[in-house]
Amino acid sequence: MNRKINAFTKNLAIVMSGTIVAQVINILIAPLLSRIYAPSAFGVFAVYTSILSILGVVAALRFELAILIPKSKRAATQIFYLATLLVVIMTIFTLIVVALFHYEIAELLGGKEYIFMIWCLPISVFVLGLFKTLNQLITRFKEFKSLSYSQMNRSGASASVQISSGFYLSNPSGLIAGQIIGQTVAVLYMIRKLNHKKYLSLNINLKRMQVLFKKYKQFAMFSAPQALLNSMSQNILVLLLALFFSSTIVGYYALCERILKIPLRMIGQSLRQVFYQKASETHNRNINTQIITKRLTIYLFLGGIIPVLVIMLYGPSLFSLTLGGEWNQAGTYAQILIPAFFLNLINIPSLVIIPIINLQKFHMNYEIILTVLRIGAVLLGGWVDSIILSLSFYSIVSVVMNLILIIVVIRSAGNPSR
């Protein structure tokens, strides 16, 4: 048992090291990119990444998740080829839609400045789809060092291209090109590693793939729609802002979000994994999880409250100092949004124990209400043409709803029947 725990901890540390290095690279280049590219470029780039995130989550109809399930390595490899085939089909479908409606989509988003971004979507969907499927295949074969290095290569290549391109391209093209090339470098690296270990073969069995498609069709039927809705909920704010406001305003928001989400990206996933194991163990011992959930929530609050207060008091000055004078407005947005992002951090313990204490139905209803209220908040501000009101309403809704979530979950965790 101890060996299994030690192996898990070691593998987790290896993957985390790649994530941390990748995030450090993003932190270091932020002041450079903010001085190279105009806010409008970040706005278009944010719309591009939001659309790509929505399309990318269903590029393989979630069959990439099935790669980890079968005991047979051959079956896992065939599922990989099936997922890759689905990525190709989704890429072709995206290309057809873009070819037929690129002008209409650009007009809906705000104008011709989105044309290049739209034409980049098919190749971006293809590369991102491959990246996700290869990630799962590498995880299946426990090549965690390769997974970690692929994350570092992705961030390093992306940063290099975005910075170098910015000196002669002040428009979003450099940011988008960096994203695509970074993912391409990671994809090529993973393919090379898998080939070197002889995990990939050209023995593609279409009949076997058809059988596996039927066997794991629940991923396409249930997991894909759920993931699509979740991704739309997470990315809807940027798209709604693009409909109502200029790309410059969207750019201010985009860089603000990028900075405020750094703590979540650095510790969020690792914290979820470690606390889930601890909470599950506590629950299995018939001890209620209320105490450890409340304790960790308080620790997260105490650990983050000072930085939150600093940003609330000095946001515009801090953003102007670190990112450049023209990003003062993004600092104002940060003052408004930091309470919402802070609650997204301290609600992690509550979110983690939801499946443990069987509150999934409550959580589903909660997510539906939260999404509707967030959309309504942005629409209300957009209706009166005020970005400040949109973000203020959005932040208030997020804070109130997250407080309700934390209170309900912690109280439920103390219920002996759960």
N, C-alpha and C positions, 0 to 999 in steps of 0.2 A: 504493500500500500504506500509506504514512504517513498519507494522508488517512483511510483506513478505520480505522486504529488510533486516530487522533485523534478521529474521530467516535465510535468505540466508547467511548473514555475519557471523552469529553464526556457521552455518554448515560448511562454508568455513574455519573458524578459527579452528574448531575441526579437520577437515581433514588435514589442513596445519600443525597442531601441531604434528600429527603422522608422516607426511613427514619430518618435521624438525628434530624430534628426531631420526628418521631412518637415516637421512643424517649425523647427528652429530655422531652417532655410527660408521658409515662408515669412517668419518674423523678421529675419535680417534683410530680406529684399523689399519688404513693404515700404520703408522710407525712400528707397531708390525708385520703385515703380510709381509711387505717388508723385514724385518730382518729374518723372519721364513722361507719364501719360496724363491726359486731361481727365477730369471727372466724368465727362461724357463717354470716354472710352471705357472706363470702368462700368458705366451704366449699361452699355451695349454688351460688354463681357458678362455682366451679371445676368442679363436676360438670356444670353447664350447658354451659360452654365445651368440656369434653372430649367430651360427647355430640355437640355441634354440630360439632366438628372432625371426628369420625368420619363423621357424616352428610354434612357439607358437601363432603368430599373426593370423594364419588361422586354429588353432587347432579345433575351433568350427565353422569354416566358417563364423565368425563374427555374428553368431546368438546370442551371449551373449549380443550384443548391442540392440537386439530386446526385451530383458527382460524389458526395461524401457518404452516401447511404449504402451502396452495394458492397458486399464483402470482396467480390471479385475485382481485381485490378483491371481486367479486360472489360468488364461491364462498365466500370467507372470511365475508362477511356472512350468507350462507345457513346456514353452519355455526353462526354465532352464534345465529341464530334457532332452529336445531335444538337447540343446547345450552340455550337459554332454554326451549323447549318441554319438554325433559327435566327441567329444574329445576321447572317447574310440575307435571309429573307426580309427581316426587319429593315436592313439597310436599303435594300432595293425598294421596299415600300416607302421609306422616308424620301428616297431620291425621286420617286414618281410624284409624291405630294409636293415636294419642293419645286420640281420642274413645272408643275401645273399651277401652283398657287403662291410662288415666292413673292410676287408683287403684292398680292392681297394680304399675305401674312405681314409683310414689311409695313404696309399702310396701317394695318391694325395695331402694330406695335409702336408706330410713331414716325415712319418715313424711310427714305432710301438708305439711311445710315445702317439699317439692319439687313440690307441685301446680302452683303458678304457673309455675315454671320449665318444667315439662313442656308446659303449654299454650302457652308462648312458642316452643317448638321449631319448629312449622310455619312461622310467619312468619320466624323466624330462618334456617331452611334456605332459604327463598325469597330473602331479601335477600342472604345469603352466596353462594348460587349465582349470582345476578345479578352480585354484586361480582366474583366470580372470572371469569365469562365476559366482562364488560366490561373487566376488567384485560387479558385476552388480546387483545381486539379493539383496545384502545388501543395495546397493544404492537405489534400487527400493522401499525397505521398510523403507528408511530413517534412517537406523541404523548407523549413521555416527560415533558415538563413537566406535562401533565395528569395523568399517572400519579403523579408526585411530589406534586402539589397534592392529589390525591384521598387520598393517605395522610395528609397533614397535616390535611385537613378531617375525615377519619375520626377521628383521634386527638383533635383539638380539640373536635369536637362530642360525642364520647363522654365526654371528661373533663368538659366543661361540664355535661352532663346528670347524670353520676354524682355530681359534687360538689353541684350544686344540689338534686338529688333527695334526697341524703343528709341534708339538714337537716330534712326532714319524713318521710323513709322510711329507717329504720335497717335494714330487712330487705333481702334480695337484689334486690328489685324495681327499686331505683334503679340498681344495677350492671348488671342485665340490660337495663333500658330504655336505659341509656347505650350499651351494646354495639349494640343494634338500631338506635337512632337514628344513631349514628356511622356505621354501615355504610350506612344509608339515605341520609344526607347525601352520602356518597362516591358512591353509585350514581347519585343525581340529578345530581351534579356531572359525572360521566363521561357520562351520557346527554346533558346539555346541551351539553357540549363536542363530542361526536360529531355531534349534530344541527347544531350551528353550522358544523362543517366539512363537513356534508352526507355523512357516512360512513354514516349510517343512512337507509334508505328503507323504505317500507311494502310494497315489492314482494316479498312472501313467496311463494316457489314451492314448494309441498308436494311435487311430483314431484321437483324438484331436490334437496330436502332428503332424500327417500327414497333417491335415488341416492348422495348424499354419506354417508348413514348406512351404507349397504352398503360403500362404498369405505373408510370409516374405522372399520369395526366392530371392528378390533383394539383400539381404545381401550376399548371396553366389555368386550371379551372378556378382555383381558390386563392393560391398564394399570389399569382400575378395581379389579379384585380385589387386585392388588399394592398399590395406593395405600391401599385399605381396610385390608389387613393391617398395613401400615406405620403408618397412623394409629392403629389399635387398639393396636399395640405402644407407641406414644408416649404414649397417653392412658390406658392400662390402670391405671397406678398410682393415679391419682385415683379411678377408679371402684371399684377394689378397696378402697381406704381408706374410701370411703363405705359399702361393704358391712359393714366390720368396726368402724368407729369413728364417732364423732359428727361432725356437720357443723362443730363448733368445731375439732376436731383437723384435719379436712380443710382448714379455713380457714387454720390455722397453716401447714400444708404449702404451700397454694396461694400465699400471699404470700411464703413463703420461696423457692419455685421462681421466682416472678415476679422477685424481686430477684437471685437467683443466675444467672438466664438473661440478664441485661442485657448482659454482654460478648458472649455468643453472638449476640444479636440485633443488636448494634451493629456487629460486625466479621465475624461468621461467614460470611454469604453473600458479602460483598465479597472476603474472604480466599479463599474457595473459587474464585470466578471468576478472580481474578488469578493464583493459584497454579496453577490448572488450565491456563491459557494458557502459563505458564512451564514447567511440567512436561511438557506436550505438546510444546512446542518443543524442550526438552532431549532428550526421548525420540526425536523425529523426526531428531535429529542423531546418533542411535546412541550417545548418552552415557547411562549409567545414571542413574536419578533418585535414587539412594540418598543422595548427598551433600546435594543441596538439600532433600530431604525431612527428613533427619536434622537439618540446620542449622535449618530453620524450626521443627521440633518443639522443639529446644533453646531457640530464641529465645522461643517461646510459653511454655515452662516457666519460663524466667528472668523473663519479663515478668509472669507471674501468680503466682509462688510467694509473694511477700511479702503481697499481698492475701489469698491463701488462708490463710497462717499467721495473719494478723491475725484473720480470721473464725473460724478454728479455736480461737484463744485467747480472743477477746473477743466471739464471736457474740451471746450473750444481751444483753450490755451495749450493743452497737452497735444491735441491733434495738430495744431498749427506749428508747434515746436518740433514734433517728431516727423510729421508728414509733409509739412510745407504750409505756407500761409493760406493758400487757396482752399485748404481742407478744414478751415474753421467751421464751416457749416456742418461737416460730418461730425465734428465734436459736439455741436448742438444736438444732433440726432442721437449721439451716444448718451448725452445727459438724459434724454427722454427714454431711451430703450434699455439702459443698463439695469433698471430694476427687473425687467422682463427676462433678460439674459441671466441675471443673478438667480432668479427663481428657477430657471431651467437647469441651473447647476445644483441647487440645494434640494430639488425635488427628485434627484436620482435615486436615493434610497427608497422613497415611496414607490417610484415606478418599478424598481427592481422586485419588490416583494408582492406586487399585484398578482402575478401568476401563482406565487407560493400560497397566498391566502385566498385564492379563488375569487378575485374581484374583476375578472376579465370582462364580464357583462357591463359592470359599472364603467370600466375604462373605455369600452367601445362607445357607449352613450356619451361619455365625457368628451371623447375625441370629436364626435360628430357636432356636439354643441360648441366646443371650442373653435372648430374650423368655421362654422357658420358665423359665430360672433366675431372672429378675426376678419373674415371677409366683409361683414357688415361694417366693422370699424373703419377699414380702409376705404370702402365705398362711400361712407358718410363724409370722411375727410376729402375724398376726391370730388364729391358732389359740390362742396363749397370751395373747391380748388385750394385746399390748404394741406400741404404736406405735414406741417406741424400737428394739425388736428388728427390726420390719419395715423401718424406714428404715436401720438398721445393716446388716442382711443385704443390702438393696437396694444400698446404697453399696459394700459389699465386692464383691458380684458385678460391679457396673459397673466398679469400678476394676480388678479382676483381668482381666476380659474385655477392657477397653480396652487394658491393658498388653500382653496377648497379641496383640491386633490390631496395635498399633504395632510390636511386635518382629517378627511374621511378615511384615508388609508391608515394613518397612525392609530386612529380610534378603532378601526376594524382589526388591526393587528393585535390589539389588546383583548379582543373577544375570544374567550376560551374555545368557542365552537368552531373557530377557524384554525 
